[in-house]
Amino acid sequence: MTGPGRLEVWAPDGLPEVRAGDDLAGLVLAGLAGGADLADGDILCVTSKVVSKAEGRTRVGDREAAIDDETERVVARRGATRIVRHRLGLTMAAGGVDASNVASGVVVLLPLDPDASARELRAEVHRRAGTNVGVVVTDTAGRAWREGQTDIAVGAAGVVVAEDFAGRTDTHGNPLAVTLPAVADEVAGAAELAQGKLGRRPVAVVRGRGDLVLPPGEDGPGARSLVRAEGGDLFGWGAREAVVRALAGAEEDRVPFGHPAPPAELAAALDRLPERADRTAVAAVCFAHGWRTEDWERERPEG
């Protein structure tokens, strides 16, 4: 049975330690009986760590300095923990810089282009084993509103990364307006269940969703398409950071607050300020809502 309804996931043992320059496709296929364990429509999941190791994306030195180099901007900071927007657009703790399962003093960075890494691995598997698989490069990330972490897709090739149900109806005839399952992330999470965090099984195969795998030569938009553009996220800044950024009012800090709010929304926010609020407070609220104070004073509704 294939398609939604039944899923099979397994992660082979025995893959050796991956080092810079290693033939990752060869190692993966060797762990899967030379590719005999793969079938058309399977989704091959590989951790970003082994991809990075094979591509030489490790460095010796201070982890904090590595985080600095991988960071586009700091979203929030709580003590020693930094949530940052990574150069790939991902919002992650520590910019995806990992110091586990490597020698002391060495850190692993995310691949330079995880989608390109996925495309290369997919092409090599097809060339050597003749099998049409999708590839997902996975990494671990936390989630807003939830404790704990789960694996997500940071790279993808040959798979549908999100199923768009907008405009369709459910079994009761109700319209589905914004339903967009991030199936590549769900596949990554399923793979991690089989791999385990301490199992030294960096590769997994997900079988049963061949409907998500694209024909040979079609790689799809990749996992990068799941990354929201700056300003498109409701949480562009941490709660504390948003207050400080709005009060400071630096022009370069505007974009993460998103598009300008409708006048009525800004008016309602300003109405919540205490009567003693000064012009600085008004300017900060305007800034956080995408407005300049002078523009608001000129265009605000009467009354």
KEKE-3310 file (N, C-alpha, C; in steps of 0.2 Angstrom, whole numbers, plus 5000, padded with zeros to 4 digits):
npx = (5004:5003:5005:4996:4991:4998:5014:5031:5047:5064:5081:5097:5110:5128:5135:5150:5161:5159:5170:5178:5177:5173:5164:5149:5137:5141:5143:5131:5123:5130:5126:5114:5112:5119:5110:5100:5090:5082:5068:5059:5051:5054:5059:5074:5082:5094:5105:5109:5122:5130:5131:5137:5149:5155:5156:5166:5162:5166:5174:5188:5189:5182:5165:5156:5160:5159:5145:5142:5147:5139:5127:5114:5106:5102:5088:5083:5088:5092:5100:5113:5109:5106:5094:5094:5093:5098:5110:5104:5091:5084:5077:5085:5091:5107:5111:5112:5124:5134:5141:5141:5145:5157:5175:5183:5183:5180:5168:5152:5145:5130:5127:5133:5123:5110:5099:5105:5115:5106:5101:5112:5115:5103:5104:5115:5112:5102:5109:5119:5111:5100:5088:5073:5072:5066:5075:5079:5087:5090:5088:5089:5077:5070:5053:5042:5031:5031:5038:5054:5062:5062:5065:5068:5066:5080:5085:5080:5076:5068:5056:5039:5037:5028:5011:4998:4982:4973:4958:4952:4940:4934:4928:4916:4912:4917:4927:4944:4955:4968:4976:4991:5001:5017:5025:5038:5045:5037:5041:5054:5054:5048:5058:5068:5063:5066:5080:5085:5092:5105:5109:5118:5114:5113:5106:5090:5076:5061:5046:5031:5025:5026:5019:5023:5035:5045:5046:5061:5074:5066:5067:5060:5055:5063:5069:5071:5060:5051:5055:5050:5050:5059:5050:5038:5035:5027:5034:5046:5055:5061:5051:5056:5066:5059:5053:5064:5069:5059:5058:5071:5070:5078:5081:5085:5079:5066:5060:5058:5047:5037:5024:5016:5003:4985:4977:4967:4970:4982:4978:4970:4979:4987:4977:4978:4988:4993:4986:4997:5007:5021:5028:5038:5034:5023:5029:5036:5026:5020:5031:5033:5021:5024:5024:5028:5029:5026:5019:5008:5002:4998:4990:4980:4964:4950:4943)
npy = (4994:5011:5029:5041:5035:5024:5022:5019:5019:5018:5017:5014:5005:5007:5016:5024:5036:5052:5062:5077:5078:5066:5053:5056:5051:5038:5032:5033:5025:5013:5010:5006:4994:4995:5002:4994:4993:5004:5011:5017:5032:5033:5043:5050:5054:5064:5069:5086:5088:5077:5080:5092:5089:5081:5090:5099:5108:5112:5119:5124:5131:5145:5143:5154:5164:5158:5157:5171:5173:5166:5172:5183:5192:5196:5189:5187:5186:5177:5176:5166:5161:5163:5167:5167:5175:5166:5165:5159:5162:5155:5154:5151:5143:5148:5149:5137:5131:5118:5109:5096:5078:5079:5082:5089:5106:5109:5114:5112:5119:5124:5117:5126:5128:5120:5115:5114:5104:5093:5092:5087:5075:5068:5067:5059:5047:5043:5041:5031:5021:5020:5024:5033:5045:5056:5069:5074:5086:5087:5096:5100:5110:5122:5127:5141:5144:5131:5118:5109:5101:5098:5089:5097:5101:5107:5107:5102:5091:5086:5083:5087:5101:5107:5105:5112:5116:5126:5133:5121:5109:5102:5086:5090:5100:5112:5127:5126:5138:5143:5132:5123:5111:5108:5097:5092:5095:5087:5075:5075:5075:5063:5054:5057:5051:5037:5038:5043:5052:5049:5038:5037:5036:5043:5043:5041:5032:5036:5029:5027:5039:5041:5050:5062:5063:5070:5069:5062:5074:5084:5095:5104:5117:5117:5117:5130:5137:5137:5146:5160:5177:5191:5201:5195:5187:5184:5186:5193:5200:5196:5197:5206:5212:5218:5229:5237:5239:5246:5258:5263:5265:5264:5265:5253:5243:5242:5232:5219:5221:5220:5223:5239:5243:5243:5259:5260:5249:5254:5265:5260:5254:5265:5271:5263:5267:5275:5291:5299:5297:5301:5309:5301:5288:5287:5288:5276:5266:5269:5266:5252:5248:5250:5263:5281:5294:5307:5304:5298:5308:5316:5308:5302:5296:5307:5312)
npz = (5000:4996:4997:5007:5023:5026:5032:5031:5040:5041:5048:5043:5052:5055:5047:5043:5051:5045:5034:5028:5011:5009:4999:4999:4994:4990:5003:5008:5000:5001:5014:5012:5006:4994:4987:4984:4994:4992:4984:4969:4973:4986:5000:5004:5019:5026:5038:5041:5047:5043:5030:5030:5036:5025:5016:5021:5030:5043:5057:5067:5083:5092:5097:5098:5090:5078:5077:5076:5064:5056:5057:5052:5058:5076:5083:5096:5113:5127:5141:5139:5128:5111:5099:5082:5065:5053:5039:5029:5030:5040:5056:5070:5085:5090:5077:5070:5073:5078:5091:5094:5094:5087:5087:5102:5102:5089:5078:5069:5055:5046:5029:5015:5005:5007:4999:4986:4990:4992:4980:4973:4979:4976:4962:4961:4967:4959:4947:4950:4956:4949:4954:4958:4969:4982:4991:5007:5017:5034:5050:5067:5076:5087:5092:5091:5104:5109:5119:5118:5104:5086:5071:5056:5038:5030:5018:5002:4988:4974:4980:4985:4995:5002:5004:4996:5001:5000:4994:4992:4998:5014:5020:5025:5017:5020:5016:5014:5019:5022:5023:5024:5024:5029:5022:5020:5032:5040:5036:5039:5053:5055:5050:5060:5071:5068:5067:5079:5092:5098:5091:5081:5067:5054:5042:5035:5028:5021:5017:5007:5004:4990:4982:4985:4979:4965:4947:4939:4936:4939:4952:4961:4972:4983:5000:5004:5000:5010:5020:5028:5021:5027:5038:5035:5046:5061:5072:5071:5080:5096:5112:5121:5114:5104:5110:5113:5101:5094:5102:5100:5086:5074:5057:5050:5057:5054:5045:5050:5058:5050:5037:5035:5047:5046:5047:5057:5065:5071:5077:5087:5095:5099:5107:5118:5125:5141:5147:5150:5142:5132:5118:5114:5117:5109:5096:5096:5096:5084:5076:5078:5072:5059:5054:5052:5064:5060:5048:5052:5060:5050:5042:5050:5055:5058:5074)
capx = (5000:5007:5001:4993:4987:5003:5021:5037:5053:5069:5087:5102:5116:5134:5138:5156:5162:5160:5175:5178:5179:5171:5159:5143:5132:5143:5142:5123:5121:5133:5122:5107:5114:5121:5104:5095:5085:5079:5063:5056:5046:5056:5062:5080:5083:5101:5106:5114:5128:5135:5132:5142:5156:5157:5158:5171:5159:5168:5180:5191:5189:5176:5158:5152:5163:5156:5138:5143:5149:5133:5121:5111:5104:5100:5081:5081:5094:5090:5106:5118:5105:5104:5090:5096:5091:5104:5111:5100:5085:5082:5078:5087:5096:5114:5113:5113:5131:5133:5147:5141:5147:5163:5181:5183:5186:5178:5160:5150:5141:5126:5129:5132:5117:5107:5095:5110:5117:5101:5100:5118:5114:5098:5106:5120:5108:5099:5115:5122:5107:5094:5081:5071:5070:5067:5080:5078:5092:5087:5092:5085:5076:5065:5047:5038:5025:5031:5044:5057:5064:5060:5069:5064:5069:5083:5087:5076:5076:5064:5050:5035:5039:5022:5004:4993:4975:4969:4953:4949:4935:4935:4923:4909:4911:4920:4933:4951:4958:4976:4979:4997:5005:5024:5026:5045:5046:5034:5045:5061:5052:5047:5065:5072:5060:5069:5087:5087:5098:5111:5109:5123:5111:5112:5102:5084:5072:5053:5042:5024:5023:5028:5015:5027:5042:5044:5049:5068:5075:5062:5069:5056:5058:5068:5066:5071:5054:5047:5057:5047:5054:5059:5044:5032:5034:5024:5039:5052:5059:5059:5047:5060:5070:5054:5052:5070:5070:5054:5060:5077:5068:5083:5078:5087:5076:5059:5058:5056:5040:5031:5021:5012:4997:4980:4976:4962:4974:4987:4974:4968:4985:4988:4972:4979:4993:4991:4986:5003:5012:5024:5029:5043:5030:5019:5034:5038:5020:5020:5037:5031:5016:5026:5022:5032:5025:5024:5014:5002:4999:4995:4985:4976:4957:4948:4939)
capy = (5000:5017:5035:5042:5029:5019:5025:5015:5023:5015:5021:5009:5006:5005:5021:5026:5043:5056:5067:5081:5075:5059:5052:5055:5047:5031:5030:5032:5019:5007:5008:5004:4988:4997:5005:4989:4994:5009:5010:5023:5035:5034:5049:5049:5059:5064:5075:5092:5087:5073:5084:5098:5086:5079:5096:5102:5114:5112:5124:5124:5138:5147:5142:5160:5167:5154:5159:5178:5173:5163:5176:5189:5197:5192:5190:5187:5184:5176:5174:5164:5158:5167:5165:5172:5174:5163:5168:5155:5164:5151:5157:5145:5144:5147:5149:5130:5129:5112:5106:5089:5073:5081:5082:5095:5112:5109:5115:5110:5124:5121:5117:5133:5128:5113:5113:5111:5098:5088:5090:5083:5068:5065:5065:5054:5041:5041:5039:5025:5015:5020:5025:5040:5046:5063:5069:5080:5087:5088:5098:5101:5117:5123:5130:5145:5141:5124:5115:5104:5102:5093:5090:5101:5101:5113:5107:5097:5091:5081:5082:5093:5103:5110:5104:5118:5114:5132:5133:5115:5109:5096:5081:5093:5105:5118:5129:5127:5144:5144:5125:5122:5107:5108:5090:5091:5096:5081:5069:5076:5073:5055:5051:5058:5046:5031:5039:5044:5058:5046:5031:5037:5034:5050:5042:5037:5031:5036:5025:5027:5045:5042:5055:5068:5063:5072:5064:5063:5080:5090:5095:5107:5124:5116:5119:5137:5140:5137:5151:5167:5183:5196:5205:5190:5183:5188:5186:5196:5201:5193:5202:5211:5215:5222:5235:5241:5242:5251:5264:5266:5268:5264:5263:5247:5239:5242:5227:5213:5222:5218:5228:5244:5241:5248:5265:5258:5245:5258:5270:5256:5253:5271:5272:5259:5271:5280:5298:5303:5294:5306:5308:5295:5282:5287:5286:5269:5262:5270:5262:5245:5246:5252:5270:5286:5298:5313:5302:5296:5314:5319:5304:5298:5298:5312:5310)
capz = (5000:4995:4998:5014:5026:5029:5031:5034:5041:5044:5048:5044:5056:5052:5043:5046:5053:5038:5035:5023:5005:5008:4994:5004:4990:4990:5009:5009:4996:5005:5020:5010:5002:4988:4984:4984:4999:4989:4978:4967:4977:4993:5002:5008:5023:5028:5043:5039:5050:5039:5023:5031:5037:5019:5012:5024:5034:5050:5059:5074:5086:5097:5094:5098:5084:5072:5077:5074:5056:5052:5059:5048:5064:5082:5084:5103:5117:5134:5144:5134:5122:5105:5093:5076:5058:5049:5033:5024:5032:5045:5063:5074:5091:5089:5070:5068:5074:5082:5094:5097:5089:5084:5092:5106:5099:5082:5077:5062:5052:5041:5023:5012:5001:5008:4993:4981:4992:4991:4972:4971:4982:4973:4956:4962:4969:4953:4942:4952:4958:4945:4958:4958:4976:4985:4996:5012:5022:5040:5055:5073:5078:5092:5089:5095:5108:5111:5122:5114:5097:5081:5065:5050:5032:5028:5011:4999:4981:4971:4984:4986:5002:5006:5000:4996:5001:4999:4989:4992:5004:5018:5019:5026:5012:5023:5013:5017:5017:5023:5025:5020:5028:5027:5022:5020:5039:5043:5034:5043:5059:5055:5050:5066:5076:5067:5068:5086:5093:5100:5088:5076:5061:5051:5036:5035:5022:5022:5011:5008:5001:4984:4979:4986:4975:4959:4942:4938:4933:4943:4959:4965:4974:4988:5007:5005:4999:5017:5024:5027:5020:5032:5038:5035:5052:5066:5078:5069:5086:5103:5115:5124:5109:5100:5114:5113:5094:5093:5106:5097:5080:5069:5051:5048:5061:5052:5041:5054:5061:5045:5033:5039:5049:5044:5052:5063:5070:5074:5081:5093:5099:5102:5112:5124:5129:5146:5145:5152:5137:5129:5111:5113:5117:5103:5091:5097:5094:5077:5073:5078:5067:5052:5053:5055:5068:5056:5043:5056:5062:5044:5039:5055:5055:5063:5079)
cpx = (5004:5002:4999:4989:4992:5010:5026:5043:5058:5076:5093:5107:5122:5138:5144:5156:5163:5165:5175:5181:5177:5165:5153:5138:5134:5142:5135:5121:5124:5129:5115:5108:5115:5116:5099:5089:5081:5074:5061:5051:5048:5059:5068:5081:5090:5102:5111:5121:5133:5136:5137:5149:5159:5160:5163:5168:5160:5174:5182:5191:5183:5170:5155:5154:5160:5149:5138:5143:5143:5127:5120:5109:5102:5093:5080:5087:5091:5096:5111:5115:5104:5100:5092:5093:5098:5104:5107:5093:5081:5082:5079:5091:5103:5116:5114:5120:5131:5140:5147:5143:5153:5169:5180:5186:5184:5170:5159:5145:5136:5129:5128:5126:5114:5103:5100:5113:5112:5100:5106:5117:5109:5100:5111:5117:5105:5104:5117:5117:5101:5088:5080:5068:5070:5072:5078:5084:5089:5091:5087:5084:5070:5059:5044:5032:5026:5038:5047:5059:5062:5064:5065:5069:5073:5086:5082:5077:5072:5058:5046:5036:5033:5016:4999:4986:4970:4964:4949:4944:4936:4929:4916:4908:4913:4926:4939:4955:4965:4979:4985:5002:5012:5027:5033:5047:5043:5038:5051:5059:5051:5054:5069:5069:5064:5077:5089:5092:5105:5112:5115:5120:5109:5107:5096:5080:5064:5050:5035:5021:5026:5025:5018:5033:5041:5048:5057:5069:5071:5064:5065:5059:5063:5065:5067:5065:5049:5050:5053:5052:5054:5053:5037:5031:5031:5028:5046:5058:5057:5055:5051:5064:5065:5053:5058:5071:5065:5056:5066:5075:5073:5080:5079:5083:5068:5057:5055:5049:5035:5029:5017:5005:4991:4979:4972:4966:4979:4983:4972:4973:4987:4983:4973:4985:4990:4991:4992:5008:5015:5025:5034:5039:5026:5023:5035:5032:5019:5025:5035:5026:5018:5025:5027:5027:5022:5018:5008:4998:4995:4989:4980:4969:4955:4944:4943)
cpy = (5006:5023:5036:5036:5024:5022:5020:5019:5018:5019:5015:5011:5005:5010:5024:5034:5047:5061:5071:5078:5068:5059:5050:5050:5039:5028:5028:5026:5012:5005:5006:4998:4990:5000:5000:4990:5000:5007:5017:5026:5036:5041:5048:5055:5059:5070:5080:5091:5083:5076:5089:5095:5084:5085:5101:5108:5113:5117:5123:5131:5139:5147:5149:5164:5164:5156:5166:5177:5170:5167:5182:5194:5193:5194:5191:5184:5183:5173:5172:5161:5164:5164:5170:5170:5172:5166:5165:5157:5160:5154:5151:5147:5143:5147:5142:5128:5124:5110:5099:5084:5075:5082:5089:5101:5113:5110:5114:5116:5120:5121:5124:5133:5121:5111:5110:5105:5092:5087:5086:5076:5065:5062:5059:5047:5038:5038:5032:5019:5015:5021:5032:5041:5054:5063:5075:5080:5090:5092:5099:5108:5117:5126:5135:5142:5134:5122:5110:5106:5097:5094:5093:5100:5108:5113:5101:5097:5085:5079:5088:5095:5105:5108:5109:5116:5120:5132:5126:5115:5102:5092:5084:5099:5112:5120:5129:5133:5145:5137:5124:5118:5107:5101:5088:5091:5089:5075:5069:5073:5065:5052:5052:5053:5039:5032:5039:5049:5055:5039:5031:5034:5040:5049:5039:5037:5031:5034:5026:5034:5047:5048:5062:5069:5065:5068:5066:5070:5086:5090:5099:5114:5123:5119:5127:5141:5140:5142:5157:5172:5187:5200:5201:5186:5187:5189:5188:5198:5197:5199:5207:5216:5220:5229:5240:5244:5247:5258:5267:5269:5268:5261:5256:5241:5238:5235:5221:5214:5221:5224:5233:5242:5246:5254:5263:5254:5249:5263:5266:5255:5259:5273:5268:5262:5275:5287:5302:5301:5300:5305:5302:5289:5281:5285:5279:5264:5263:5266:5255:5243:5249:5259:5275:5291:5304:5310:5300:5303:5317:5315:5301:5301:5303:5309:5306)
cpz = (5000:4996:5005:5016:5029:5027:5034:5034:5044:5043:5048:5049:5052:5047:5046:5048:5046:5039:5028:5016:5004:5002:4998:5000:4991:4997:5011:5006:4999:5011:5019:5005:4995:4984:4983:4988:4997:4984:4976:4971:4984:4994:5006:5012:5026:5033:5040:5041:5046:5032:5024:5032:5030:5015:5015:5028:5041:5051:5066:5077:5090:5093:5094:5092:5078:5072:5074:5066:5052:5053:5054:5053:5070:5083:5092:5107:5124:5137:5139:5128:5117:5100:5087:5070:5055:5042:5027:5025:5037:5052:5067:5080:5089:5082:5067:5069:5079:5084:5096:5091:5085:5089:5096:5102:5092:5082:5070:5061:5047:5034:5020:5008:5002:5002:4988:4983:4991:4984:4970:4973:4978:4966:4956:4963:4963:4947:4944:4954:4954:4948:4959:4965:4977:4990:5001:5017:5028:5045:5061:5074:5083:5088:5094:5098:5111:5114:5118:5107:5093:5075:5059:5044:5031:5021:5008:4991:4979:4975:4984:4994:5006:5001:5001:4996:5001:4993:4989:4998:5008:5017:5021:5022:5015:5019:5017:5015:5017:5025:5021:5024:5025:5027:5023:5028:5042:5042:5038:5050:5060:5054:5056:5071:5075:5068:5075:5087:5095:5096:5082:5069:5058:5044:5038:5029:5024:5016:5013:5006:4995:4980:4980:4982:4968:4954:4942:4934:4935:4950:4964:4968:4980:4995:5008:5004:5005:5021:5022:5026:5026:5032:5038:5041:5057:5072:5075:5074:5092:5106:5118:5119:5105:5103:5113:5106:5092:5096:5102:5090:5075:5063:5049:5052:5059:5049:5045:5057:5056:5041:5037:5041:5047:5049:5058:5068:5074:5079:5088:5097:5103:5108:5118:5128:5135:5144:5146:5147:5133:5122:5109:5112:5111:5096:5090:5094:5087:5073:5072:5073:5060:5050:5055:5058:5064:5050:5046:5058:5056:5041:5044:5054:5060:5068:5085)
residu = (MET:THR:GLY:PRO:GLY:ARG:LEU:GLU:VAL:TRP:ALA:PRO:ASP:GLY:LEU:PRO:GLU:VAL:ARG:ALA:GLY:ASP:ASP:LEU:ALA:GLY:LEU:VAL:LEU:ALA:GLY:LEU:ALA:GLY:GLY:ALA:ASP:LEU:ALA:ASP:GLY:ASP:ILE:LEU:CYS:VAL:THR:SER:LYS:VAL:VAL:SER:LYS:ALA:GLU:GLY:ARG:THR:ARG:VAL:GLY:ASP:ARG:GLU:ALA:ALA:ILE:ASP:ASP:GLU:THR:GLU:ARG:VAL:VAL:ALA:ARG:ARG:GLY:ALA:THR:ARG:ILE:VAL:ARG:HIS:ARG:LEU:GLY:LEU:THR:MET:ALA:ALA:GLY:GLY:VAL:ASP:ALA:SER:ASN:VAL:ALA:SER:GLY:VAL:VAL:VAL:LEU:LEU:PRO:LEU:ASP:PRO:ASP:ALA:SER:ALA:ARG:GLU:LEU:ARG:ALA:GLU:VAL:HIS:ARG:ARG:ALA:GLY:THR:ASN:VAL:GLY:VAL:VAL:VAL:THR:ASP:THR:ALA:GLY:ARG:ALA:TRP:ARG:GLU:GLY:GLN:THR:ASP:ILE:ALA:VAL:GLY:ALA:ALA:GLY:VAL:VAL:VAL:ALA:GLU:ASP:PHE:ALA:GLY:ARG:THR:ASP:THR:HIS:GLY:ASN:PRO:LEU:ALA:VAL:THR:LEU:PRO:ALA:VAL:ALA:ASP:GLU:VAL:ALA:GLY:ALA:ALA:GLU:LEU:ALA:GLN:GLY:LYS:LEU:GLY:ARG:ARG:PRO:VAL:ALA:VAL:VAL:ARG:GLY:ARG:GLY:ASP:LEU:VAL:LEU:PRO:PRO:GLY:GLU:ASP:GLY:PRO:GLY:ALA:ARG:SER:LEU:VAL:ARG:ALA:GLU:GLY:GLY:ASP:LEU:PHE:GLY:TRP:GLY:ALA:ARG:GLU:ALA:VAL:VAL:ARG:ALA:LEU:ALA:GLY:ALA:GLU:GLU:ASP:ARG:VAL:PRO:PHE:GLY:HIS:PRO:ALA:PRO:PRO:ALA:GLU:LEU:ALA:ALA:ALA:LEU:ASP:ARG:LEU:PRO:GLU:ARG:ALA:ASP:ARG:THR:ALA:VAL:ALA:ALA:VAL:CYS:PHE:ALA:HIS:GLY:TRP:ARG:THR:GLU:ASP:TRP:GLU:ARG:GLU:ARG:PRO:GLU:GLY)
# end
